[in-house]
Amino acid sequence: MTAVELAGLVYGSTLATTLAAGAWGAMRGGAQRNTSVHCFVCPRFGEPVACKLTQDVRTGQWQRVDLCSAFLTASDIGCNRECVRQLNLGFGLGLPGRKGLTLL
């Protein structure tokens, strides 16, 4: 193997590794999320609930309700998740006597 062939092989493998690492980082970077538990008044039921919510770290937008105390399991959540929409619009869903979102 000549020096030129060896250099081409090294360059090719380095390029492939760099592209793979970049693709993995982009996929991973696109899914930066924060999960936290909050208590607020459910806009659908009008009662206090505790919810585990997922937030996109980059945009600050709430993405989904993972668990809600108004339902037994995550698969039972049958509402339209109006709380997520209202929180993203900036509406406070505070508990009576409290203002806004309350972190547990």
N, C-alpha and C positions, 0 to 999 in steps of 0.2 A: 504494500500500500504506500503510495507516494504521499508526500507532505500535503499536496493540494487535495487529494482525496480525503485524507484525515481531517484537514481543516473543514472541508465541505460536510463531512459526517458530523463533526463537533458542532458546526454552525447549524445544521439541520436539526440535530437533536436538541440544541439549546433553544432554537426557535419554536419547536414543537412543545417543549416544556413550558416556555414562556406563554404561548398561546393557551395551553391547557390551564395553567395557573390563572391567567387573566379571565378565562371563561368561568372557572370555578369561583373566583372572587366576585365576578359580576353576578353570578347566580346567588351567591351567599349575600352579597351586599344588597340585592334587591329584596331581600326578605328580612330586613332588620326590624324586629317587632319587640314590643314590650308588653307583658301581660301583668295586670294588676287587678285587685279586688276593690270594688266601690259599692257604697250604699247610697241609694237615692230613691225617690218616689217614681214608680213605674208609670210612664205616660199612658199605658194601656189599661192597667188594673187600678191605678190611683192609690196603690199601697206601697209601703217601703219594701225594697228588695235589696239583696246583696248579689252583685254580678261580677263575674270574672270577665274582664274586657281585654281585647287585644288592640294595641295601638301601633301604627306605623311610626317608627322612630324618626324617619326622615321628614315626613309631612306633618306629624303630630295628629293626624286624623285617626279616629277610632275606626277599626276595621270590622270587628264582629263581637258578638256575645258568645263566650265559650261555655259559661255556666250561669244559671240564674236561679235564685231561691224560689221563684214562683213556679218552677218546673222541677220534676224529679231528676231528670238526666238531660244532658246536652241535646240528645236526639229528640227529647220531648218539647224543646223550645218551639212553640207553634205560632209565636207572634211575628209581626213584621219588623221587629227590632227597632221600633220607633225611637227608643232611647239613644241608640247609636246615631241616628240621623239628627236628633235634637242636640245632642252633645257636640256633634261636628258643626252645627249651625251656631253654637255658642250659647244655647239656652241652658240655664242651671236647672238641675233636677233635684234640688236639695230636699233633705228631710225636713219635716216641720220644725221650726225653730232654728234651722241651720240654713246657710246660704250656699248654693252650688253643690258641686260634687264633693263627697266626703270620702277620703281614703281610709280604709279599715286598717 
